[in-house]
Amino acid sequence: MLFACQKDTKPLLPEAPTAFRQTKTITYDSIEVKVVIDKPALNEVDVLLVFHGTVAYDSSLLTAANNTLDKFKGILDRKDMMLVSVAYEQENVLLGDNIVQGEAALLWLKNKASKELGISIRKIFLGGHSQGGYMVTRLNTLHQTNGVIANAPGPLNLVYRCQLEEKGQIQSGAVCTKLKNVYGTTAANPDAYFQRSLLNFTNGFKSDMLFVQGLNDTQIQMYSWPTFKQNVLSCTTCKNSKFVEIPGGEHGALFDSPAAKAEFNDFINSH
């Protein structure tokens, strides 16, 4: 009688989690946006979703997204967090309209990323620099997360900024030029400019926020900073907000100041 040879059948061990960095086009509710994902070798992660500042051309978006990811990763004490950097568009949209891409990235992270990446996501934090700080501040009026960090968020006051450009007191830029092409001057239509300013988004924060501001930033930023700060601190429909101001600090104070870095890590670790 012939007997079939039996092979040893050892149970398959689960694959060890791997670390990777990749660029991925994600979609949520028909909105597409590219993100850069930096994942540690873990299957369960907290996530820091970050947003870059202003760029002149969309051809620079991925460079900006990678640089911003590196900046935030460089000040983060923890090595067990996944970072996702959003390459949201700027060249062909009015400032503020790209919030739909930021929102799509956040909702993808909340609802689809675990399945698509094969991981378990626990806490989600938002971090943004400059116009990226504008993005995360606005997103905090729309969706709850575990906490939000904004460094030098702006534009705070587009009426003031674009008026200076119209008067030739500062160099013209793409943001104000595009607004002028649609709305006319700040004198003719100040409300349209104010509605897109961050000063118009100081209520209804759904999560705790940490704001970092170098006090030696540009005049465009510092002119409206005290008003913005007071409006946020006076908000009765907001979660807690903390302001960290760095004497002598410039636009990138969060990344340059040891005190700001410590506040950044304390904020994440306490939430």
C-alpha positions as CSV (number, residue, x, y, z in Angstrom):
1,M,0.0,0.0,0.0
2,L,1.3,3.4,-0.9
3,F,1.2,6.2,1.5
4,A,1.4,9.9,0.5
5,C,4.2,11.7,2.1
6,Q,3.1,14.3,4.6
7,K,4.9,17.6,4.8
8,D,5.4,19.4,8.1
9,T,2.7,22.0,8.4
10,K,3.9,24.7,10.7
11,P,1.6,27.6,11.4
12,L,2.4,30.7,9.5
13,L,3.7,33.5,11.6
14,P,2.2,37.0,11.1
15,E,4.5,39.2,9.1
16,A,6.4,41.7,11.2
17,P,5.2,45.3,10.7
18,T,7.4,47.3,8.4
19,A,8.4,51.0,8.3
20,F,7.9,52.9,5.1
21,R,7.7,56.3,3.5
22,Q,5.5,56.7,0.4
23,T,3.5,59.2,-1.6
24,K,-0.1,58.2,-2.1
25,T,-3.1,59.8,-3.8
26,I,-6.0,59.4,-1.5
27,T,-9.7,60.0,-2.2
28,Y,-12.5,60.9,0.1
29,D,-16.0,61.9,-1.1
30,S,-14.7,62.4,-4.7
31,I,-11.9,64.8,-3.5
32,E,-8.4,63.8,-4.4
33,V,-5.2,64.9,-2.8
34,K,-1.6,63.6,-2.5
35,V,-0.2,62.8,0.9
36,V,3.3,61.7,2.0
37,I,3.1,58.9,4.6
38,D,5.9,58.2,7.1
39,K,5.0,55.0,9.0
40,P,7.1,53.4,11.8
41,A,7.4,49.6,12.1
42,L,4.2,49.3,14.1
43,N,0.7,48.1,13.3
44,E,-1.0,50.4,15.9
45,V,-0.1,54.1,15.7
46,D,-1.1,57.6,16.7
47,V,-1.0,59.9,13.7
48,L,0.2,63.5,13.2
49,L,-1.4,65.0,10.1
50,V,0.6,68.0,9.0
51,F,0.2,70.8,6.5
52,H,2.9,72.9,4.7
53,G,2.9,76.7,4.2
54,T,2.5,78.7,1.1
55,V,4.1,77.7,-2.2
56,A,4.0,79.7,-5.5
57,Y,3.6,76.7,-7.8
58,D,1.9,73.3,-7.4
59,S,4.9,71.7,-8.9
60,S,6.6,72.4,-5.5
61,L,3.8,70.8,-3.4
62,L,5.5,67.4,-2.8
63,T,8.8,69.1,-1.9
64,A,6.9,71.3,0.6
65,A,5.0,68.3,2.0
66,N,8.2,66.3,2.5
67,N,10.1,69.2,4.0
68,T,7.2,69.9,6.4
69,L,7.0,66.3,7.4
70,D,10.7,66.3,8.2
71,K,10.4,69.5,10.2
72,F,7.7,68.1,12.4
73,K,9.4,64.7,12.7
74,G,12.5,66.5,13.7
75,I,10.9,68.1,16.8
76,L,8.8,65.1,17.8
77,D,10.2,63.2,20.8
78,R,8.2,60.1,20.0
79,K,9.3,57.5,17.4
80,D,6.1,55.5,17.4
81,M,3.9,58.0,15.6
82,M,3.0,57.9,11.9
83,L,3.2,61.3,10.1
84,V,1.0,62.1,7.1
85,S,1.8,65.3,5.2
86,V,-0.8,66.8,2.9
87,A,0.2,68.3,-0.5
88,Y,-2.9,70.5,-0.7
89,E,-3.2,72.7,-3.9
90,Q,-2.6,76.4,-4.0
91,E,-1.7,77.6,-7.5
92,N,-5.1,77.5,-9.1
93,V,-7.5,78.1,-6.2
94,L,-8.4,81.1,-4.0
95,L,-6.9,81.0,-0.6
96,G,-9.3,79.0,1.7
97,D,-11.0,77.0,-1.1
98,N,-8.3,74.3,-0.6
99,I,-9.8,73.5,2.8
100,V,-11.8,70.8,1.0
101,Q,-8.6,68.9,0.3
102,G,-7.4,69.3,3.9
103,E,-10.8,68.0,5.1
104,A,-10.7,65.1,2.6
105,A,-7.3,64.1,4.0
106,L,-8.5,64.2,7.6
107,L,-11.7,62.2,6.9
108,W,-9.7,59.7,4.9
109,L,-7.4,59.3,7.9
110,K,-10.4,58.9,10.2
111,N,-12.5,56.5,8.1
112,K,-10.4,54.8,5.4
113,A,-6.7,54.8,6.1
114,S,-6.7,51.9,8.6
115,K,-8.2,49.5,5.9
116,E,-6.1,50.9,3.0
117,L,-2.8,50.8,5.0
118,G,-3.5,47.6,7.0
119,I,-3.0,49.3,10.4
120,S,-4.9,50.4,13.4
121,I,-5.1,54.2,14.0
122,R,-5.6,55.4,17.5
123,K,-5.2,59.1,18.2
124,I,-5.1,61.8,15.5
125,F,-3.4,65.2,15.9
126,L,-3.2,68.0,13.4
127,G,-0.1,70.2,12.9
128,G,0.4,73.1,10.5
129,H,2.9,75.8,9.7
130,S,2.0,79.3,8.3
131,Q,-0.8,78.7,5.8
132,G,-0.7,75.1,7.1
133,G,-1.6,76.6,10.5
134,Y,-4.5,78.4,8.8
135,M,-5.6,75.0,7.5
136,V,-5.5,73.2,10.8
137,T,-7.2,76.1,12.6
138,R,-10.1,76.0,10.1
139,L,-10.3,72.2,10.3
140,N,-10.6,72.5,14.0
141,T,-13.9,74.3,13.5
142,L,-15.2,71.4,11.4
143,H,-14.0,68.1,12.9
144,Q,-12.8,66.8,16.3
145,T,-9.4,65.3,16.8
146,N,-7.1,64.7,19.8
147,G,-5.5,68.0,19.5
148,V,-4.2,70.7,17.0
149,I,-0.9,72.6,16.8
150,A,-0.5,75.7,14.7
151,N,2.7,77.6,14.2
152,A,2.5,81.2,12.9
153,P,-1.0,80.6,11.4
154,G,-2.1,82.9,8.7
155,P,-3.0,84.9,6.7
156,L,-4.7,86.5,9.7
157,N,-6.1,89.6,8.0
158,L,-6.3,89.6,4.2
159,V,-7.9,93.1,4.2
160,Y,-4.7,94.5,5.8
161,R,-2.3,92.4,3.9
162,C,-3.8,92.9,0.4
163,Q,-4.4,96.6,1.1
164,L,-0.6,97.0,1.6
165,E,0.0,95.3,-1.7
166,E,-2.5,97.5,-3.5
167,K,-0.7,100.6,-2.1
168,G,2.6,99.3,-3.3
169,Q,3.9,99.2,0.3
170,I,4.8,95.5,0.0
171,Q,5.5,93.3,-3.0
172,S,2.4,91.9,-4.7
173,G,1.8,88.1,-4.3
174,A,-0.3,85.5,-5.9
175,V,-2.8,85.2,-3.0
176,C,-4.0,88.8,-3.1
177,T,-3.7,89.0,-6.9
178,K,-6.1,86.1,-7.3
179,L,-8.6,87.6,-4.8
180,K,-8.5,91.0,-6.5
181,N,-9.2,89.4,-9.9
182,V,-12.4,87.8,-8.4
183,Y,-13.5,90.4,-5.8
184,G,-12.0,93.7,-6.8
185,T,-10.0,95.8,-4.3
186,T,-10.1,95.6,-0.6
187,A,-11.8,99.0,-0.6
188,A,-14.5,97.8,-2.9
189,N,-15.2,94.5,-1.2
190,P,-13.6,94.2,2.2
191,D,-16.0,91.6,3.4
192,A,-15.0,89.1,0.8
193,Y,-11.4,89.4,2.0
194,F,-12.2,89.2,5.7
195,Q,-14.4,86.1,5.2
196,R,-11.3,84.2,4.1
197,S,-9.0,85.6,6.8
198,L,-8.2,83.5,9.8
199,L,-9.6,86.3,12.0
200,N,-13.0,85.0,10.7
201,F,-12.3,81.5,12.2
202,T,-11.9,82.0,15.9
203,N,-15.0,80.3,17.2
204,G,-16.2,76.8,17.6
205,F,-12.9,74.9,18.0
206,K,-13.8,71.3,18.6
207,S,-10.4,70.2,20.0
208,D,-7.7,71.7,22.2
209,M,-5.2,73.9,20.4
210,L,-1.7,75.0,20.8
211,F,-0.6,78.2,19.0
212,V,3.1,79.0,18.6
213,Q,4.2,82.5,17.4
214,G,7.6,84.1,17.2
215,L,7.3,87.7,18.2
216,N,9.9,88.8,15.6
217,D,7.7,87.6,12.7
218,T,6.8,89.9,9.9
219,Q,4.7,93.0,10.4
220,I,1.9,91.5,8.3
221,Q,1.6,88.7,10.9
222,M,2.2,90.7,14.0
223,Y,-0.2,93.6,13.1
224,S,-3.2,91.3,13.7
225,W,-1.7,88.7,16.1
226,P,-2.9,90.4,19.3
227,T,-6.5,90.7,18.0
228,F,-6.4,87.1,16.8
229,K,-5.1,85.9,20.2
230,Q,-7.7,87.9,22.1
231,N,-10.6,86.6,19.9
232,V,-9.5,83.0,20.5
233,L,-9.1,83.4,24.2
234,S,-12.5,85.1,24.4
235,C,-14.2,82.3,22.6
236,T,-17.1,80.7,24.6
237,T,-17.7,77.9,22.1
238,C,-14.1,76.6,21.9
239,K,-12.1,73.9,23.6
240,N,-9.0,75.0,25.4
241,S,-6.4,77.1,23.6
242,K,-2.9,77.8,24.7
243,F,-0.6,80.5,23.2
244,V,3.2,80.1,23.3
245,E,4.9,83.3,22.2
246,I,8.7,83.2,21.6
247,P,10.6,86.5,22.2
248,G,12.9,87.0,19.2
249,G,11.4,84.1,17.4
250,E,10.7,84.4,13.7
251,H,8.2,82.7,11.4
252,G,9.5,79.2,12.1
253,A,9.7,79.5,15.9
254,L,8.2,76.1,16.6
255,F,11.1,74.4,14.8
256,D,13.8,76.7,16.1
257,S,13.0,77.3,19.8
258,P,13.7,74.7,22.4
259,A,10.9,76.1,24.5
260,A,8.4,75.8,21.7
261,K,9.5,72.2,20.9
262,A,9.0,71.3,24.6
263,E,5.5,72.8,24.6
264,F,4.7,70.9,21.3
265,N,5.7,67.5,22.8
266,D,4.0,68.2,26.2
267,F,0.8,69.0,24.3
268,I,0.8,65.8,22.3
269,N,1.9,63.6,25.3
270,S,-0.9,65.1,27.5
271,H,-3.6,64.5,25.0
